[in-house]
Amino acid sequence: MKNLIMPTLCLNGTSKKDLLAQYVGCMNAVQDAIRVLADNSPHERDYQLGPGKFTFALDAHGERLNALEAVRAELEMIAEHIAA
């Protein structure tokens, strides 16, 4: 995972409570996207023409889920930093 730049809490910035709420809201939105994407995985009936297309579609679907999970994990690390 790449190095994350963590926000710094200070008097001139967003309050800890509001900043944490923003990141938790983002985490929840990404988690919802993960759930929807997982519930709508490719079905073999939609990839009948062309050998290997269904396998490729499943692999691509998994990559999209992994990318969203990586974003969710980063947001969680930032939220944990803020909450500490």
Order of alpha helices (4+ residues) and beta strands (2+ residues): alpha-alpha
